[in-house]
Amino acid sequence: MEPTQSTEFLDLLSALTIQTDLLTAQRAFPHTLPIGRQLGLSAYDSAYLELAQRTSLRLATLDSRLAAAAPQMGLGVLTCQGN
């Protein structure tokens, strides 16, 4: 990546309204770990499912394995047309 590209990326990123979820770390062992064990997913992927479930939001992912796991938890998946 060229320096100008990384600068442009950081500018775009800083324009987003990004919120940090403070509960994810607290819920790792009692909630996220069991999800990963049940569905055979990494802690990283399980954290996305736990967050989507807790916030009642659809999961946005291009990861086919993660998208396939979402309905098993009663979650919808946000799809991207044209990909």
C-alpha positions in Angstrom: 0.0 0.0 0.0 1.3 3.4 -1.0 1.6 6.1 1.7 -1.1 8.2 0.0 -3.4 5.2 -0.1 -3.0 4.6 3.6 -3.5 8.2 4.4 -6.7 8.2 2.4 -7.9 5.0 4.1 -7.2 6.5 7.6 -9.1 9.7 6.6 -12.1 7.5 5.5 -11.9 5.5 8.7 -11.8 8.5 10.9 -15.0 9.8 9.3 -16.9 6.7 10.4 -18.9 6.7 13.7 -17.2 3.8 15.3 -18.3 2.6 18.7 -16.2 0.3 21.0 -18.2 -2.4 22.7 -17.1 -2.5 26.3 -19.1 -5.6 27.1 -17.4 -8.0 24.7 -14.4 -8.7 27.0 -16.7 -9.2 30.0 -18.8 -11.7 28.1 -15.9 -13.7 26.5 -15.9 -16.6 28.9 -19.5 -17.0 29.9 -21.0 -16.3 26.5 -18.6 -16.1 23.6 -16.6 -19.2 24.4 -19.6 -21.5 24.5 -20.8 -20.2 21.1 -17.4 -21.0 19.6 -17.5 -24.5 21.1 -21.0 -25.2 20.0 -20.5 -24.0 16.4 -16.8 -24.9 16.0 -15.8 -21.3 15.5 -12.8 -19.2 16.6 -13.2 -16.8 19.5 -12.9 -14.0 17.0 -15.8 -15.2 14.9 -17.8 -16.1 18.0 -17.4 -12.6 19.3 -19.1 -11.2 16.2 -22.0 -13.6 16.7 -22.3 -12.8 20.4 -22.4 -9.0 19.6 -25.0 -9.4 16.8 -27.2 -11.5 19.1 -26.9 -9.2 22.1 -27.6 -6.1 20.0 -30.4 -7.7 17.9 -28.6 -6.8 14.7 -28.0 -8.8 11.5 -24.5 -10.0 11.0 -22.5 -8.3 8.2 -19.9 -10.7 6.8 -18.4 -12.0 3.6 -17.1 -15.1 5.5 -19.2 -18.0 4.3 -18.6 -20.1 7.4 -19.6 -17.3 9.7 -22.6 -16.5 7.6 -23.7 -20.1 7.8 -23.4 -20.1 11.6 -25.5 -17.0 12.1 -28.9 -18.7 11.4 -28.1 -21.4 13.9 -28.2 -18.7 16.5 -31.4 -17.1 15.1 -29.5 -14.3 13.5 -30.0 -12.7 10.1 -27.2 -12.0 7.7 -26.7 -8.8 5.8 -25.9 -9.7 2.3 -24.0 -7.8 -0.3 -25.4 -7.8 -3.8 -23.0 -8.3 -6.7 -20.3 -10.2 -4.8 
